Every structure is written in structure tokens, then in C-alpha cells.
Amino acid sequence: MSKSAAVLLICFIIAILGFSTWQLFLGRFEAAFSALPFLVILYLFVAPWKKQTPRSQQP
């Protein structure tokens, strides 16, 4: 994963978590948990990249 894609992904996740936290603070549980599918989609999008990344050889 490129550095710019990782930064964009982190910003998007922070925005989703911030939105969910704010909605929970206001008592809007449905709106807060409506962002959960986005986090699942992001996990499914990032998980294959972790498997493709070669491990560095340890001396």
C-alpha cells in the first residue's frame, strides 16, 4: 500500500469514528452504528494487502 493511500485510509477511518462518537454523544444510536458497514468494507479492502506484503528477512 502506498503512503498516500494509507494516509487517506487513516483520515477516512478517523472521520468515521469521529462521526460515530459524536452521534453516540447526541444519543442517536442508529446513526452511530450506521457507519459500521464502512469499517467492515475497509477491513475487507485492506486485509488482502497485508497478506501480499513480503516479510523482511531477519538475520
Secondary structure in CASP SS format (residue, H / E / C, confidence):
PFRMAT SS
TARGET T0000
AUTHOR 0000-0000-0000
METHOD secondary structure of the structure
MODEL  1
M C 1.00
S C 1.00
K H 1.00
S H 1.00
A H 1.00
A H 1.00
V H 1.00
L H 1.00
L H 1.00
I H 1.00
C H 1.00
F H 1.00
I H 1.00
I H 1.00
A H 1.00
I H 1.00
L H 1.00
G H 1.00
F H 1.00
S H 1.00
T H 1.00
W H 1.00
Q H 1.00
L H 1.00
F H 1.00
L H 1.00
G C 1.00
R C 1.00
F H 1.00
E H 1.00
A H 1.00
A H 1.00
F H 1.00
S C 1.00
A C 1.00
L H 1.00
P H 1.00
F H 1.00
L H 1.00
V H 1.00
I H 1.00
L H 1.00
Y H 1.00
L H 1.00
F H 1.00
V H 1.00
A H 1.00
P H 1.00
W H 1.00
K H 1.00
K H 1.00
Q H 1.00
T C 1.00
P C 1.00
R C 1.00
S C 1.00
Q C 1.00
Q C 1.00
P C 1.00
END
